[in-house]
Amino acid sequence: MANWGVKLSEDGYSALTCTDLQLIMSSKFNLLKVKLVGTTTGNVAHGLAYVPIYFAMSSIGGGKWGIVGQNYFAGIPYCNSTNFVSQGGGSNTSKYYIFYQQGA
């Protein structure tokens, strides 16, 4: 069986001969895969049977975004086992990136 994939090695190392510790990235590693990306003021069903890893930002006005934890408006966005929940309501918008996990 052929060994196919993508490898990116550190500077000064050959991706053909280096160890896994000398790789920056390899497609054989368990990497996060993007499931959904978008913006919402409400809920978005992610279609996964578990609470996924996610990254979210809240609109802070003027076309600027604040990372979760910069709670400029009521409610911090979160994910549960069925939805990404913006908690923005009205004109408060959340931008989200939802990832799925291999083997989950």
HELIX and SHEET records of a PDB file:
HELIX    1   1 ASP A   20  GLN A   22  5                                   3    
SHEET    1   A 2 LYS A   7  SER A   9  0                                        
SHEET    2   A 2 LEU A  23  SER A  26 -1                                        
SHEET    1   B 4 LYS A  33  THR A  40  0                                        
SHEET    2   B 4 SER A  94  TYR A 100 -1                                        
SHEET    3   B 4 ILE A  53  GLY A  61 -1                                        
SHEET    4   B 4 LYS A  64  ILE A  67 -1                                        
SHEET    1   C 3 ASN A  43  ALA A  45  0                                        
SHEET    2   C 3 ASN A  83  VAL A  85 -1                                        
SHEET    3   C 3 TYR A  78  CYS A  79 -1                                        
END                                                                             
